[in-house]
Amino acid sequence: MPHTLASLVNHTALKLTVLAGEGRLDVPVRWAHASELIDPVPYMEGGELLLITALKLDAEDPEATRRYVRRVAEAGVVGLGFAVGVNYEDVPEPLVQAAREHGLPLLGVPRRTPFIAISKAVSAAVAADQYRAVTAGFEAQRELTRAALGAEGPAELLARLAAHLDGWAALYDASGAVVAAAPEWAARRAARLSGDVARLRERPAPASAVVSDTDGNDRVELQSLGTGRRSRGVLAVGTGAPLGTAGRYAVHSTVALLTLTTERSRALQDAEQRLGAAVLKMLLAGEPDHARAVAGRLYGGLLDAPFRMVVAEPVPAEEQTPPPSGSSLTASSLSASSPGGTAGPVGVLEGLADAIESAAVRNGEAILAVPDGGRLVVLVPDGGAAADACAGYAAEAEARTAARGRTRGRPGRAGGGHGGAGIAIGLSAPTGPMAAAHAYRQAEQALSVARRRGRALIEHEDVAAGSVLPLLADDAVRAFADGLLRALREHDATGRGDLVASLRAWLARHGQWDAAAADLGVHRHTLRYRMRRVEEILGRSLDDADVRMELWLALKATSASQGE
């Protein structure tokens, strides 16, 4: 309990008397300070008991004492102690009246009680209070450590912390999802702080913030977890008042314990990454039995049921033409490098990895994630929470891009707002260890289509079941088509014949002269003449099937871009 004016008044050795402010003696006293300055306010911090003898103050002047008392009261001084029998035989009545007017406690200090005795009493009480807080903090630390080492892990740790603070506590994982809360009702309250948690996670760890819940009843303190630049989680603590010394010890201890449980050692991370890369390398090389042997219990369960292959890359938000492929992952090129090893934004890949890993942990699923330079390759159980998390992350990325496009007055491309960059994800069909290499090719094909279409996620089933025409939306394809048909369009612009429309009708009718001429409303001889002119202008023969195919695709590509 903090020391108060009442504690000093009840101190039998001090013999203090209460002359004013009897109803405010329960105010805590932070310190006792003696000053004879006419204006001691610049040297006060608030919470002090100010001890005076009125050496320079005319304590019998009502106006002077009123100004003095008002000034110190407004500065946060909690009381005045007046030395009786030093400069005045008794406490002057104007000082008593001024103290009563401003509700400031006034204590009479007998001549035999030196000011230093009062200062020592306050100092001893402050030290005792701090010692009790530190002792309580160490005891809470021991109790929290036992909880962290128990079988229930973070859940029991949060329960002990909430009980110690007489409040609530919640733990968020690296993706910002609530994974544990105490008491149970706190999970709903913690979920409402997702926006504040997301903002804190964007700052380098360690970081903290103080916010209010939506009801405005709690003071909520957020603490990031982790030792690296990326937060591995967030601890939220809700209390009705600011934390004291003991509560602060308890929170700091909890942060340290949770960091130890959520931040795996760098050596362990590297070892798991190398193991995962080796397993994937064997799968892609067509050695599923060896992959199972190396995977052991860490990844073995993943290979016992159908899984999907995920291949993801960051995509600059303003990218127009996808870069040449040529970087396909093979058994010989696979590396166990950490994210960020190549050029390009990696925040989206880290966000995707966190989302998939968090979903897998919450649902007890095994996954295999391998960063490969500027790519992320992940094996996830088919139909599981990790696969759903991948799709959810992609949907959020596209929603952010759409919102950004509306803000700028133009359509947005795929991807999210992670540093102004998006993401492209390819997802294979369900497969098993024997067909892992085929699944990887499927995921790469889907990834390529995602980049061309400006989408965040494409599944292989969508590629196989869809039309080839959306693939023609690529800028390079449109440029080729415009170049191929430019001479024909320039001819038509002179009014010497509609060669482009005639070519389209003839190709659509598979070279049938009468049917195509009927569609155009011209004689078949006119159509034959126009096709000869097409051959002359282009320098190509329409008898060549490859030429007919290129012209048909060029017509489809340009008609899609021009709304024909």
Backbone torsions as a table, in degrees:
resi	resn	phi	psi	omega
1	MET	NA	136.2	178.9
2	PRO	-69.9	150.9	178.3
3	HIS	-70.8	139.9	-178.4
4	THR	-126.0	171.6	175.1
5	LEU	-62.3	-35.3	178.5
6	ALA	-61.9	-38.1	178.1
7	SER	-61.6	-39.9	178.5
8	LEU	-68.3	-41.0	-180.0
9	VAL	-63.3	-36.4	-179.1
10	ASN	-82.3	-3.3	178.4
11	HIS	-72.3	110.9	-171.3
12	THR	-64.7	-27.6	-177.0
13	ALA	-78.8	-18.4	-175.7
14	LEU	-88.1	-29.0	176.5
15	LYS	59.9	40.6	-178.8
16	LEU	-81.9	148.5	177.6
17	THR	-121.0	145.9	-178.6
18	VAL	-95.2	120.3	-178.3
19	LEU	-106.9	-21.1	179.1
20	ALA	-160.7	157.0	176.8
21	GLY	72.6	35.4	-177.8
22	GLU	-58.5	-28.0	-176.6
23	GLY	-84.5	1.3	-176.9
24	ARG	-124.5	31.5	-178.5
25	LEU	-82.1	-7.8	-179.7
26	ASP	-86.2	8.7	-179.6
27	VAL	-75.4	131.8	178.8
28	PRO	-63.5	145.5	178.0
29	VAL	-109.8	118.1	179.8
30	ARG	-83.0	-30.8	-178.1
31	TRP	-166.2	161.7	173.3
32	ALA	-118.0	129.5	-173.6
33	HIS	-138.3	134.1	178.1
34	ALA	-99.3	133.1	178.9
35	SER	-154.1	135.9	177.1
36	GLU	-108.7	12.3	178.3
37	LEU	-68.7	145.0	176.6
38	ILE	-64.5	-33.9	177.3
39	ASP	-130.2	89.0	-179.7
40	PRO	-84.7	-2.2	-172.7
41	VAL	-55.0	-43.0	-178.8
42	PRO	-58.3	-16.2	-177.3
43	TYR	-106.6	7.7	-179.8
44	MET	-102.4	148.2	176.4
45	GLU	-110.2	-13.0	-176.2
46	GLY	103.4	141.1	-179.8
47	GLY	89.6	6.8	-177.4
48	GLU	-91.9	152.9	164.4
49	LEU	-95.2	114.2	-176.0
50	LEU	-91.6	121.6	-177.8
51	LEU	-102.6	127.5	-176.6
52	ILE	-137.7	157.3	170.7
53	THR	-115.9	-1.3	-177.0
54	ALA	61.5	43.2	179.4
55	LEU	-66.6	-40.8	-179.8
56	LYS	-108.8	-14.6	179.8
57	LEU	-86.6	130.8	174.0
58	ASP	-81.2	88.4	-173.8
59	ALA	-70.5	-9.2	178.1
60	GLU	-96.4	-1.7	177.7
61	ASP	-92.6	111.1	-175.7
62	PRO	-57.1	-42.4	-177.6
63	GLU	-68.5	-41.4	-179.7
64	ALA	-65.8	-43.1	-179.9
65	THR	-68.4	-34.4	179.0
66	ARG	-64.6	-43.6	177.9
67	ARG	-62.8	-42.6	-177.9
68	TYR	-63.0	-48.0	-177.5
69	VAL	-65.9	-42.4	179.3
70	ARG	-61.5	-41.2	-177.3
71	ARG	-64.1	-48.1	-177.4
72	VAL	-71.7	-32.6	178.6
73	ALA	-65.8	-41.9	178.9
74	GLU	-67.2	-24.2	179.1
75	ALA	-80.4	-5.1	177.9
76	GLY	97.0	6.8	174.5
77	VAL	-63.4	132.0	-173.3
78	VAL	-91.5	-10.8	179.7
79	GLY	-176.9	160.9	175.5
80	LEU	-115.0	136.9	171.9
81	GLY	-113.8	118.4	-175.4
82	PHE	-107.3	126.2	-179.9
83	ALA	-77.4	115.9	179.5
84	VAL	-85.5	135.9	176.0
85	GLY	84.2	13.9	177.0
86	VAL	-101.7	-72.9	175.3
87	ASN	-99.8	-19.8	176.6
88	TYR	-133.6	137.5	-179.1
89	GLU	-67.1	-27.7	178.0
90	ASP	-142.2	168.1	179.3
91	VAL	-71.2	121.9	-178.2
92	PRO	-60.1	139.7	-177.8
93	GLU	-63.1	-37.9	178.0
94	PRO	-59.3	-34.9	178.6
95	LEU	-68.7	-39.9	178.6
96	VAL	-62.9	-45.1	-179.0
97	GLN	-64.2	-41.5	179.7
98	ALA	-63.7	-40.2	178.8
99	ALA	-64.3	-40.4	178.7
100	ARG	-66.7	-38.3	-179.6
101	GLU	-62.5	-36.8	-176.6
102	HIS	-99.2	6.5	177.9
103	GLY	64.0	28.4	-178.2
104	LEU	-98.8	121.5	178.3
105	PRO	-57.8	134.7	177.9
106	LEU	-123.8	121.9	-177.7
107	LEU	-112.0	134.1	174.6
108	GLY	-87.1	128.5	-178.4
109	VAL	-108.3	113.8	-178.5
110	PRO	-63.9	156.9	-175.1
111	ARG	-59.9	-31.7	-176.3
112	ARG	-80.2	-3.1	178.0
113	THR	-104.7	104.9	179.8
114	PRO	-72.8	153.0	179.4
115	PHE	-59.2	-34.0	-177.6
116	ILE	-64.0	-28.3	177.5
117	ALA	-66.3	-39.7	177.3
118	ILE	-66.6	-42.7	179.2
119	SER	-61.1	-41.4	178.8
120	LYS	-64.7	-39.2	180.0
121	ALA	-63.8	-43.6	178.8
122	VAL	-66.2	-43.5	-179.4
123	SER	-61.1	-43.2	179.5
124	ALA	-64.1	-38.4	179.9
125	ALA	-68.1	-40.7	178.4
126	VAL	-63.4	-43.6	179.6
127	ALA	-63.9	-41.1	179.2
128	ALA	-64.0	-39.8	179.7
129	ASP	-65.3	-41.8	178.3
130	GLN	-65.1	-38.9	179.0
131	TYR	-64.0	-42.8	178.1
132	ARG	-61.9	-39.7	179.8
133	ALA	-65.6	-43.3	179.9
134	VAL	-65.3	-42.5	178.7
135	THR	-61.7	-43.9	178.4
136	ALA	-64.6	-36.0	178.8
137	GLY	-65.2	-42.5	178.8
138	PHE	-66.4	-38.2	177.9
139	GLU	-65.7	-40.3	177.0
140	ALA	-64.4	-37.7	179.2
141	GLN	-62.0	-42.7	177.9
142	ARG	-63.7	-42.5	-179.6
143	GLU	-65.4	-40.8	179.7
144	LEU	-68.2	-36.1	178.7
145	THR	-64.7	-42.7	176.9
146	ARG	-61.1	-38.8	179.6
147	ALA	-66.6	-40.1	-179.1
148	ALA	-65.6	-31.4	-179.1
149	LEU	-84.1	-7.7	-178.3
150	GLY	-74.8	174.6	-176.1
151	ALA	-68.3	-29.0	-176.3
152	GLU	-81.9	-13.0	173.4
153	GLY	62.5	-134.2	-174.9
154	PRO	-57.3	-32.8	-178.4
155	ALA	-60.9	-47.3	178.8
156	GLU	-68.5	-35.7	178.2
157	LEU	-61.3	-45.1	178.6
158	LEU	-65.8	-36.7	178.7
159	ALA	-63.2	-43.4	178.4
160	ARG	-65.8	-40.9	-179.9
161	LEU	-64.3	-44.8	-180.0
162	ALA	-61.4	-40.4	178.7
163	ALA	-66.6	-38.5	-179.3
164	HIS	-65.9	-36.9	-177.3
165	LEU	-91.7	-5.9	-174.7
166	ASP	55.7	45.9	-178.5
167	GLY	-147.9	-142.1	178.4
168	TRP	-137.9	161.9	-178.8
169	ALA	-145.3	148.0	179.7
170	ALA	-144.4	150.4	179.7
171	LEU	-119.9	128.5	176.2
172	TYR	-107.9	143.2	178.0
173	ASP	-85.7	-172.7	-174.6
174	ALA	-65.6	-20.5	178.9
175	SER	-91.1	-5.5	-179.7
176	GLY	94.2	5.8	178.9
177	ALA	-85.7	144.5	177.7
178	VAL	-76.0	121.8	-178.2
179	VAL	-108.8	-17.5	178.2
180	ALA	-160.9	149.0	179.5
181	ALA	-155.3	150.0	177.5
182	ALA	-145.3	131.9	-10.1
183	PRO	-62.7	178.2	-174.2
184	GLU	-60.8	-35.2	-178.2
185	TRP	-65.2	-18.4	-178.2
186	ALA	-67.7	-19.1	-179.7
187	ALA	-61.0	-39.1	179.2
188	ARG	-67.2	-40.6	179.4
189	ARG	-67.5	-39.4	180.0
190	ALA	-66.5	-35.1	-178.9
191	ALA	-63.0	-28.1	-179.6
192	ARG	-73.2	-10.2	-178.8
193	LEU	-99.6	16.2	-174.9
194	SER	-58.6	-36.9	179.3
195	GLY	-64.2	-43.7	177.9
196	ASP	-65.3	-38.3	179.0
197	VAL	-65.2	-41.6	179.7
198	ALA	-61.7	-41.2	178.8
199	ARG	-65.6	-37.8	178.9
200	LEU	-67.7	-37.6	-178.9
201	ARG	-66.5	-21.8	178.5
202	GLU	-75.4	-14.7	179.8
203	ARG	-91.3	147.8	178.3
204	PRO	-62.3	140.9	178.0
205	ALA	-78.6	147.7	-1.0
206	PRO	-83.2	147.0	179.7
207	ALA	-145.9	156.3	179.7
208	SER	-146.8	161.9	178.8
209	ALA	-157.0	150.7	176.1
210	VAL	-116.5	124.1	-178.0
211	VAL	-132.7	173.3	174.6
212	SER	-114.4	144.0	177.8
213	ASP	-73.5	170.7	-174.5
214	THR	-63.9	-25.7	177.5
215	ASP	-80.3	-16.2	179.5
216	GLY	74.7	12.1	-176.9
217	ASN	-93.0	-24.0	-173.9
218	ASP	-114.2	147.6	167.2
219	ARG	-95.2	117.7	-174.4
220	VAL	-110.7	127.1	177.2
221	GLU	-109.5	128.1	179.1
222	LEU	-107.7	132.0	179.2
223	GLN	-128.3	125.9	177.1
224	SER	-76.2	153.8	-179.8
225	LEU	-115.8	140.0	178.2
226	GLY	129.2	162.4	-179.5
227	THR	-115.1	-11.2	180.0
228	GLY	-96.2	-170.8	-178.5
229	ARG	-71.8	-19.7	179.5
230	ARG	-102.4	134.5	177.3
231	SER	-72.7	133.6	177.8
232	ARG	-94.5	-0.9	-179.7
233	GLY	165.7	177.4	-179.2
234	VAL	-140.2	136.6	173.9
235	LEU	-103.6	129.7	175.6
236	ALA	-113.8	133.1	-180.0
237	VAL	-128.3	122.8	179.7
238	GLY	-111.7	127.3	179.4
239	THR	-137.6	163.9	179.4
240	GLY	-81.9	-12.2	-177.8
241	ALA	-149.9	164.4	177.1
242	PRO	-57.3	149.0	-177.7
243	LEU	-69.5	140.4	172.8
244	GLY	-87.9	-172.5	-177.3
245	THR	-61.5	-47.5	-179.5
246	ALA	-64.2	-41.4	178.0
247	GLY	-64.6	-36.7	178.4
248	ARG	-65.7	-40.9	175.8
249	TYR	-58.5	-44.5	-177.3
250	ALA	-63.9	-42.5	-179.8
251	VAL	-65.9	-44.9	179.9
252	HIS	-63.2	-37.2	177.4
253	SER	-65.3	-41.5	178.9
254	THR	-63.7	-41.5	178.1
255	VAL	-60.0	-43.5	180.0
256	ALA	-64.6	-42.2	-178.6
257	LEU	-68.2	-41.6	179.0
258	LEU	-68.0	-34.1	176.8
259	THR	-63.4	-40.0	179.1
260	LEU	-65.1	-33.0	-177.6
261	THR	-85.7	-24.3	-177.7
262	THR	-100.8	-25.3	-178.9
263	GLU	-99.2	95.9	179.0
264	ARG	-68.6	155.0	-178.7
265	SER	-63.6	150.0	-179.8
266	ARG	-61.0	-37.5	179.3
267	ALA	-63.1	-40.6	179.5
268	LEU	-67.2	-41.1	178.1
269	GLN	-61.0	-45.0	-179.9
270	ASP	-63.5	-39.8	-179.7
271	ALA	-65.0	-44.3	178.7
272	GLU	-63.8	-38.5	179.9
273	GLN	-65.2	-41.9	177.8
274	ARG	-65.6	-39.0	178.2
275	LEU	-64.3	-45.2	178.7
276	GLY	-61.8	-40.4	178.4
277	ALA	-63.9	-38.7	179.2
278	ALA	-66.1	-41.8	178.6
279	VAL	-62.0	-46.3	-179.7
280	LEU	-65.0	-38.6	178.6
281	LYS	-59.8	-42.5	179.5
282	MET	-68.7	-38.4	178.1
283	LEU	-62.4	-44.3	-179.0
284	LEU	-69.7	-24.2	178.4
285	ALA	-85.5	1.7	179.1
286	GLY	78.0	32.0	180.0
287	GLU	-121.6	65.8	-175.6
288	PRO	-63.9	-34.3	-179.8
289	ASP	-65.2	-44.2	177.0
290	HIS	-64.4	-37.5	178.9
291	ALA	-62.0	-42.5	178.6
292	ARG	-62.3	-41.6	-178.5
293	ALA	-63.9	-41.6	-179.8
294	VAL	-73.2	-37.2	-177.2
295	ALA	-62.2	-37.6	-180.0
296	GLY	57.7	-144.7	-179.4
297	ARG	-78.8	-18.9	-176.4
298	LEU	-67.1	-46.6	-178.8
299	TYR	-121.2	-4.3	-173.5
300	GLY	-56.9	-41.1	-178.7
301	GLY	-62.4	-29.1	179.7
302	LEU	-65.1	-31.8	-175.4
303	LEU	-87.1	-1.9	-178.2
304	ASP	-90.7	-3.9	-178.7
305	ALA	-140.7	164.7	178.9
306	PRO	-57.6	138.4	178.1
307	PHE	-133.3	169.1	177.2
308	ARG	-121.0	148.6	177.7
309	MET	-99.3	130.0	177.7
310	VAL	-114.3	129.2	173.7
311	VAL	-125.4	124.4	-175.7
312	ALA	-130.3	147.5	177.7
313	GLU	-139.2	147.3	171.3
314	PRO	-74.5	145.5	-180.0
315	VAL	-127.5	119.4	175.5
316	PRO	-55.1	139.9	-173.6
317	ALA	-61.4	-31.2	-176.7
318	GLU	-99.6	11.0	-177.8
319	GLU	-62.9	131.0	179.9
320	GLN	-104.4	-41.5	-178.7
321	THR	-119.6	121.8	-178.5
322	PRO	-63.0	144.9	179.9
323	PRO	-68.1	159.0	178.2
324	PRO	-59.9	145.9	-177.5
325	SER	-64.9	-101.7	170.3
326	GLY	62.2	0.5	-178.4
327	SER	-118.8	29.5	-176.8
328	SER	-60.6	141.0	178.1
329	LEU	-75.9	131.1	176.3
330	THR	-129.5	171.1	179.8
331	ALA	-61.0	-30.6	-177.5
332	SER	-86.6	-23.7	-175.9
333	SER	-96.7	-9.6	-176.4
334	LEU	-62.8	130.9	177.5
335	SER	-125.4	165.3	179.2
336	ALA	-107.5	36.3	-179.2
337	SER	-69.6	155.8	-179.9
338	SER	-82.3	160.8	-179.7
339	PRO	-58.7	145.6	177.3
340	GLY	92.9	10.5	-177.2
341	GLY	-77.0	-14.3	179.8
342	THR	-125.8	174.8	-178.9
343	ALA	-67.8	159.4	178.8
344	GLY	106.8	152.8	-178.9
345	PRO	-67.5	131.8	-179.2
346	VAL	-109.8	-2.5	-179.8
347	GLY	-58.9	-38.1	-179.8
348	VAL	-67.8	-36.3	177.9
349	LEU	-67.3	-40.7	176.9
350	GLU	-63.9	-40.4	178.2
351	GLY	-63.8	-42.3	177.8
352	LEU	-63.4	-44.7	179.8
353	ALA	-61.1	-42.2	179.1
354	ASP	-63.4	-43.1	-178.8
355	ALA	-63.1	-44.6	-179.5
356	ILE	-67.1	-45.4	-177.7
357	GLU	-64.5	-41.7	-179.6
358	SER	-63.2	-43.4	178.4
359	ALA	-63.4	-39.6	179.8
360	ALA	-65.2	-43.0	-179.3
361	VAL	-64.0	-44.1	-178.1
362	ARG	-63.7	-28.4	-175.2
363	ASN	-110.3	10.4	176.4
364	GLY	66.0	32.4	-179.5
365	GLU	-99.5	146.1	174.0
366	ALA	-92.9	135.4	174.9
367	ILE	-132.2	163.0	176.2
368	LEU	-128.7	111.8	-178.7
369	ALA	-115.9	126.8	-177.9
370	VAL	-130.2	109.9	171.7
371	PRO	-71.1	137.4	178.9
372	ASP	-134.2	87.2	-177.8
373	GLY	63.6	-118.3	-179.5
374	GLY	-90.2	12.4	-180.0
375	ARG	-120.6	163.4	172.0
376	LEU	-128.9	126.2	178.3
377	VAL	-114.5	128.2	-176.4
378	VAL	-135.3	136.2	169.3
379	LEU	-102.9	122.7	-178.3
380	VAL	-125.9	147.6	177.1
381	PRO	-61.8	138.8	179.0
382	ASP	-66.3	130.8	177.5
383	GLY	74.9	11.3	-177.9
384	GLY	-94.8	180.0	-178.6
385	ALA	-67.0	-32.6	-179.9
386	ALA	-65.3	-41.8	177.3
387	ALA	-64.8	-39.5	177.0
388	ASP	-64.1	-38.1	178.7
389	ALA	-64.2	-36.6	176.9
390	CYS	-62.4	-46.8	179.1
391	ALA	-64.9	-38.9	179.0
392	GLY	-65.1	-39.4	178.9
393	TYR	-64.0	-41.5	178.7
394	ALA	-64.7	-40.5	179.4
395	ALA	-63.8	-41.1	177.6
396	GLU	-64.5	-37.9	179.1
397	ALA	-62.7	-44.2	180.0
398	GLU	-67.6	-35.3	178.2
399	ALA	-65.3	-40.4	178.3
400	ARG	-64.1	-40.7	-179.5
401	THR	-66.3	-41.2	178.7
402	ALA	-62.0	-42.0	179.0
403	ALA	-64.4	-40.9	179.0
404	ARG	-66.1	-36.7	178.0
405	GLY	-65.2	-39.5	178.0
406	ARG	-64.9	-37.7	179.2
407	THR	-63.0	-38.5	-178.5
408	ARG	-88.0	-1.8	177.7
409	GLY	78.1	22.8	178.0
410	ARG	-150.0	157.9	-179.9
411	PRO	-62.2	143.5	178.3
412	GLY	-94.3	152.5	174.9
413	ARG	-87.3	173.9	-177.3
414	ALA	-69.1	154.6	175.4
415	GLY	121.0	176.6	-176.7
416	GLY	-116.9	-178.7	-177.4
417	GLY	-88.8	32.8	178.1
418	HIS	-81.4	91.7	177.8
419	GLY	67.3	28.5	177.9
420	GLY	75.5	17.4	-179.0
421	ALA	-125.6	156.4	178.6
422	GLY	-111.8	-164.8	-177.7
423	ILE	-145.0	147.6	173.8
424	ALA	-123.8	131.0	-175.3
425	ILE	-128.9	132.3	172.9
426	GLY	-111.9	134.8	-175.9
427	LEU	-124.3	125.2	-178.2
428	SER	-78.8	172.0	171.6
429	ALA	-75.0	161.4	176.4
430	PRO	-57.6	140.3	-176.6
431	THR	-151.3	-176.0	177.2
432	GLY	-131.3	179.7	-176.4
433	PRO	-58.0	-34.4	-177.0
434	MET	-65.7	-28.3	-175.4
435	ALA	-112.9	27.4	-177.2
436	ALA	-62.1	-41.5	-179.5
437	ALA	-62.8	-40.3	178.0
438	HIS	-65.4	-39.1	178.5
439	ALA	-64.3	-36.7	178.3
440	TYR	-64.4	-41.4	177.7
441	ARG	-64.1	-38.1	176.5
442	GLN	-61.2	-45.0	-180.0
443	ALA	-63.9	-39.1	177.8
444	GLU	-64.3	-42.1	178.8
445	GLN	-63.0	-43.0	178.0
446	ALA	-64.3	-37.8	177.4
447	LEU	-61.7	-44.1	179.4
448	SER	-61.0	-42.0	178.7
449	VAL	-66.7	-38.2	178.9
450	ALA	-60.9	-42.7	179.4
451	ARG	-65.8	-41.8	-178.4
452	ARG	-66.9	-38.0	-177.7
453	ARG	-85.3	-6.9	-177.0
454	GLY	70.1	34.9	-179.5
455	ARG	-109.0	152.9	179.1
456	ALA	-80.8	-30.8	-177.4
457	LEU	-144.8	131.6	172.3
458	ILE	-131.5	130.7	175.3
459	GLU	-92.5	151.0	-177.8
460	HIS	-61.8	-32.7	178.0
461	GLU	-59.8	-35.0	178.8
462	ASP	-68.0	-35.3	179.4
463	VAL	-69.1	-45.8	-176.0
464	ALA	-69.3	-35.2	-175.3
465	ALA	-91.0	-11.8	-174.8
466	GLY	-87.5	-174.5	179.1
467	SER	-94.8	156.3	177.5
468	VAL	-76.4	-18.5	-173.7
469	LEU	-61.9	-38.8	177.6
470	PRO	-59.4	-23.0	179.6
471	LEU	-69.5	-17.7	-178.2
472	LEU	-78.7	-2.3	-178.2
473	ALA	-76.6	-3.0	-179.3
474	ASP	-66.2	143.7	-177.8
475	ASP	-61.5	-39.2	-179.6
476	ALA	-64.4	-38.9	178.6
477	VAL	-65.3	-42.9	179.9
478	ARG	-64.1	-38.7	178.5
479	ALA	-63.4	-42.1	177.3
480	PHE	-62.0	-44.5	-178.3
481	ALA	-64.0	-43.4	179.0
482	ASP	-61.5	-40.8	179.4
483	GLY	-66.7	-38.0	-178.1
484	LEU	-68.2	-37.2	-174.5
485	LEU	-98.4	-3.3	-174.2
486	ARG	-57.3	-45.2	-177.3
487	ALA	-62.2	-38.4	178.5
488	LEU	-67.3	-41.5	180.0
489	ARG	-66.5	-37.7	177.8
490	GLU	-65.9	-36.9	176.3
491	HIS	-62.6	-46.1	-178.6
492	ASP	-65.0	-30.2	-178.0
493	ALA	-66.2	-21.3	178.8
494	THR	-83.1	-4.3	179.0
495	GLY	80.1	19.4	-176.7
496	ARG	-98.1	17.6	177.9
497	GLY	135.6	148.8	-177.4
498	ASP	-96.6	78.2	-175.8
499	LEU	-72.2	-38.8	-177.5
500	VAL	-64.4	-47.8	179.5
501	ALA	-64.8	-37.6	179.6
502	SER	-66.8	-40.9	178.0
503	LEU	-64.1	-40.4	-179.9
504	ARG	-64.1	-45.0	-179.1
505	ALA	-65.0	-41.0	-178.8
506	TRP	-65.6	-42.3	178.6
507	LEU	-67.9	-39.1	179.7
508	ALA	-63.6	-29.6	179.6
509	ARG	-95.8	16.4	175.6
510	HIS	57.2	35.7	177.1
511	GLY	79.4	12.4	178.9
512	GLN	-81.6	111.2	-171.8
513	TRP	-64.1	-48.5	-175.3
514	ASP	-64.3	-45.9	-177.8
515	ALA	-64.3	-42.8	-179.1
516	ALA	-67.6	-41.2	178.7
517	ALA	-62.3	-38.9	178.8
518	ALA	-63.3	-41.1	177.8
519	ASP	-60.6	-35.6	-177.7
520	LEU	-86.1	-18.2	-177.8
521	GLY	76.7	31.7	178.8
522	VAL	-128.5	169.3	177.3
523	HIS	-76.5	150.8	-176.9
524	ARG	-64.1	-28.9	177.2
525	HIS	-66.6	-36.5	175.7
526	THR	-62.2	-42.1	179.8
527	LEU	-65.8	-39.4	178.7
528	ARG	-62.2	-41.4	179.1
529	TYR	-62.0	-43.9	-178.9
530	ARG	-63.4	-37.4	-179.9
531	MET	-68.8	-34.8	175.3
532	ARG	-64.9	-38.2	178.0
533	ARG	-64.9	-36.7	176.5
534	VAL	-59.7	-46.0	-179.9
535	GLU	-63.5	-40.3	-179.2
536	GLU	-66.2	-43.6	-176.8
537	ILE	-69.7	-41.9	-177.4
538	LEU	-83.2	-22.2	-176.4
539	GLY	71.0	28.6	-179.5
540	ARG	-132.0	153.6	179.8
541	SER	-96.7	130.0	177.8
542	LEU	-75.7	-5.6	174.2
543	ASP	-75.8	-14.8	-179.3
544	ASP	-83.2	121.5	-177.6
545	ALA	-62.7	-36.6	179.1
546	ASP	-64.7	-38.6	178.2
547	VAL	-64.3	-45.6	178.9
548	ARG	-60.6	-40.0	179.5
549	MET	-63.5	-46.2	-178.8
550	GLU	-62.3	-42.2	179.7
551	LEU	-65.7	-39.5	179.9
552	TRP	-65.5	-44.9	178.5
553	LEU	-65.5	-37.2	177.4
554	ALA	-63.0	-42.0	178.0
555	LEU	-63.5	-41.3	179.5
556	LYS	-66.5	-40.7	-178.3
557	ALA	-65.6	-44.3	-178.4
558	THR	-73.7	-34.0	178.7
559	SER	-67.6	-33.6	178.2
560	ALA	-67.3	-39.3	-177.5
561	SER	-76.6	-26.5	-177.1
562	GLN	-101.8	1.2	178.1
563	GLY	70.0	26.3	-179.9
564	GLU	-78.4	NA	NA
